[in-house]
Amino acid sequence: MIDVISVENMRLSDQRTIESGTPGTVLMKRAATGIYLASDRWQSAHRITIVTGSGNNGGDGFALAVILHENGISSRILTLSDRTTPDAGFYKEKCVELGIELLPFSPSLLSGSDLIADCILGTGFAGVPRDNVRCAIEEINSLRQNGSYVISADINSGMNGDTGDFSCAVNSDLTVAIGSLKKGQITDSALSITGSIKVAEIGIPPVFKEDEIDASEYGIEVIDLSDR
């Protein structure tokens, strides 16, 4: 059985874990490690592009690029914002130090990517994606229709984590939920775009119990990284 929790519970749980002594940068590296371990396609991909937003979801993307580099795999990052959270900024700086290519997002720069990591919007998002974010989502979906493999970090960008509703969201082949599965991710609307789901447990116990599901009934694999 695995936990299924609300977005607010996830936020509080993350906060409590950090306050209890686990740095946010450690949790972010565990999250990125989970994304990396969730797929065996990284090694065979010819061009990997990571698309990042301004929050910690984007930070997972920067940390992922570092982990790929450590494993001898090149990637490039397309950023949708110059702003970062402190933890995301830590890994963005590491990317700069390692010489990983970082470029402002442009639809044309996604061309030729056979593996795309969606690290744009996290579980805190609700509403309608705007401007360049919507453009990025639509371009990712277009490339997926033409054969690109898409992995969403934590949640499909544009989806409401509590309800699974969306007006414009990334369609992925694989979604790697971070910490715990969110309630919206197992709704019918969400399951129409999530592809396979894996949960990376990174050592964030829920502040309070909500729902539980039998992961096998949904074909969900759990990756335990709580001790890393």
N, C-alpha and C positions, 0 to 999 in steps of 0.2 A: 504494500500500500504506500502511496505517496501523497504528500500534502498538496492541496489546491487552495490558494489563498487570494485575498483581495490585494489590489495595488497598495492600499494604505497599510495593510499588514506587512507587505513586503518592504515598504519604506521604513516603517517603524522597526522592523526586524534588522534591516541593514544598519540603521542608526544605532540600535542597541549593541549590535556586534562590534561596530567600530568603537563605541564608547567603552566596551568591555575589554578592549585592548588589541583587536585585530585591525591593522591599518587598512584604509580604503584601497591603497595601492596593492596590498596583498590580495584583497578580495578581487580586484580588477584583474590581476594576473591570473588568479584561479579561473575567473570567468573566461578569459581569453584562452587559457589552456583547455578548458572544456570545449570551447568552440573548435579549437584545433583538433582535439582528440575525437570529436564527434564525426569527423569525415575522413575518408582515406583518399579524397580527391586532390588534396593540396599538392601532393608530390607529383601528380601527373598533369596538373594544369599548366597550360602554356602562358597564360596571362591572368594573374590574380589582381583584382581591383577591389579595394576596401573603401566604401563610401561612408563618411563619418559626419555626424551632426555635432551640435555644440555641447551636449550633455555627457553623462557617464556612459551612455550607449556608444557614443563616439570614442570615449576612452577605451572601451573594450576593443574597438577597432585598432587604435594605436598600439595597444598591448598585444593584439593578435599579430600585427605586422612585426613587432619585436620578436615574438616567439617563432614566427615563420623564418625570420632572418637567422635566428639561433639554430634552426634546423636546416639551414642551407637553401631556403626557399625564398625567392624574391617576390615582392609585391609592390604595388604602389597605392597611394592613398589619395582619394579625391575628397576634399573638405568642403562642406556646405556653409561653414562659418569659421571666422577667425577666433571666436570665443571658445573657451574650454573651461571645464570645472578644474579645480586644483589637481585632482587625481588624474584626470585626462591629460592635463598639461604636462604632468610628470612623464607620461609615456609618449606624448607628442615630442617632447624634448629628446627622449631617447631615440626616437625615430630619426630626428634631425642628426643626432650624433652618429648614428649608424649609416647615414647617407641614404636612408629610405626615401624614395621619391614622394613628395607631398605637393599636390597641385590644387588650386581652386577648382571646384566642380564645373565641368562643362559636359553636356551630353555627348559631344564628339569624342571626348577622352575615354568614354566607356566602350567605344567601339573596339571590337576584337577581344574583349574580355570573355574568357570561357568559364571563369569562376568569379562570382561577385559576392562579397560579404556586405550585407545590409546592416550597417551600424549607425543608422540615422536617428530614429526616434525610439525612445524607451517606453516603459510601461506607464510613465507619468503623463503621456500624451493623451489628449482627448479633443475631438473636434475635427476640423478639416485642414489638411496640410496646405500650406500656402507657398506661392511663388516657386523658388528654386527647389524647395523640398518636394513639392508636388511634381515638378519637372523631373527630378531624380527618380522618384518612384515610378513614374510612367516610363522613363527610359529603361530602368531595370526590368520592368515587366515586359517591355517590347523585346529586349535582348533575350529574356528567358524564353519567350515564344519562339525565338530563333535559335534555341539550343544552348544558351548559357545556363550554367548551374548556379543557383542562388541559395545562399545560406543566410538566414536572418538571426541576428544576435539578440537573444532574450525574447523578442516579440517582433512580429512583422510590422515594420514601420508604417504608421497610419492607423493601426488597430487600437481600439479601446481595450485595455487590459482587463477590465471588469466585466464588460458586456460582449466583447468579441465583435462589436459593430465597427464598420468603417465605411467611408465614402470613397477613399482612395488609399490603397495600402499595397505594400509589396507582396507579390505572389512568390513564395519560395518553394524550393525542393526539400529543404531541411530547416527546421527552426530549433535553436538550442536555447531552451528556457534556462535562465540563470537563477540559482537559489532554490526556487520552488516554481511549480506550475501556477499560472495565474488563472483565475476563474474564467475569464473570457476566452482563454485559449482552447477550451474543450467544448465551446458552443458550436452549433452547426455552421454558423456563418464563418467563424474562425477556421474551422477544420477544412473549409473549402479552399483556403489559400496557404495553410501552414506547411503542407507537405508532411514529411515525417517529423516527429517531435522527439527530441532528447532533452533530458533535464540534467544540467550540471549542478550538482549539489556542492556548494563551495564553503560550507561551514556557517550558514546563516539560519539558525533555528527560528521558526516563526514565533513571534511574540505571543500569539494565541492561536489555538487550534480552530480551524474552520471545517473544511471538507477534506475527505480523502477519497482516492479512487484506486482501483487495481490497475496499475500501469500496463499490465499485459493485455487488458481488455482494449486498450487504445493503441497497442503496439509501441508504447513509449519505453525507451531505454534510459536508465539512470547511470550517470557518470559521477562517481564519488571522488571529489577533489578536496574534501574538507580538511585533510591532513597535510596538504601541500603548502 
